[in-house]
Structures are given as C-alpha cells and as structure tokens.
Amino acid sequence: MAYKISDACISCGSCADTCPQEAISEGDGQYVINPDKCISCGACAEQCPMSAISEE
C-alpha cells in the first residue's frame, strides 16, 4: 500500500531526499508520491517533520 502526503505538507523536500525509489516529487503546492514507484518502506514518513505522510 502506497503512502500519501496530506495538506499538512510544508514542501520542505526532506521526504524526497529520503526516498530510495525517487517516488516523491514537487507537486502544485506540496510534494506528491507516485504510487507506482512507492514500495511502502516508510522512510519518507519517518523523515517528515510535519507528520504529513501516512499509508493510504
């Protein structure tokens, strides 16, 4: 199950830097996770300072 970034995202980019699959990119106003690339490792959720990332 892929992870999802909520509206609490402040676009700091720490999640994108952490993702081993490069599944996270800057979207319109906040970062987004490509569910086809996400391997649900949770590295992004652990790194997020706003706790804005959770499993769908």
C-alpha positions as CSV (number, residue, x, y, z in Angstrom):
1,M,0.0,0.0,0.0
2,A,1.5,3.3,-1.1
3,Y,2.0,6.3,1.2
4,K,0.2,9.6,0.7
5,I,1.2,13.2,1.6
6,S,-1.5,15.3,3.4
7,D,-2.3,19.0,3.2
8,A,0.0,19.4,6.3
9,C,3.0,19.3,3.9
10,I,5.2,22.4,4.0
11,S,7.2,21.5,0.9
12,C,10.5,21.2,2.8
13,G,11.7,18.4,0.5
14,S,13.1,16.1,3.2
15,C,10.8,13.3,2.1
16,A,12.0,13.4,-1.5
17,D,15.6,13.4,-0.4
18,T,15.0,10.3,1.7
19,C,13.0,8.2,-0.8
20,P,15.1,5.3,-2.1
21,Q,12.8,4.9,-5.1
22,E,12.7,8.5,-6.1
23,A,8.9,8.3,-5.9
24,I,8.4,11.7,-4.5
25,S,8.3,14.9,-6.5
26,E,7.3,18.5,-6.0
27,G,3.7,19.0,-7.0
28,D,1.5,22.0,-7.1
29,G,1.8,23.5,-3.6
30,Q,3.1,20.3,-1.9
31,Y,5.1,17.2,-2.6
32,V,3.3,14.1,-4.1
33,I,4.1,10.4,-4.1
34,N,3.9,8.3,-7.2
35,P,2.0,5.2,-6.1
36,D,3.5,3.1,-8.9
37,K,7.1,3.8,-7.7
38,C,6.4,3.7,-3.9
39,I,7.5,0.5,-2.2
40,S,5.9,1.4,1.2
41,C,9.2,1.4,3.0
42,G,8.1,4.3,5.3
43,A,11.4,6.2,5.1
44,C,9.5,9.4,4.0
45,A,7.0,9.2,6.8
46,E,9.9,8.9,9.4
47,Q,11.7,11.9,7.9
48,C,8.7,14.2,7.6
49,P,8.9,17.0,10.3
50,M,5.2,17.7,10.0
51,S,4.0,14.1,10.2
52,A,2.2,14.8,6.9
53,I,2.8,11.3,5.4
54,S,0.8,8.2,6.1
55,E,-0.3,5.0,4.4
56,E,-3.4,5.2,2.3
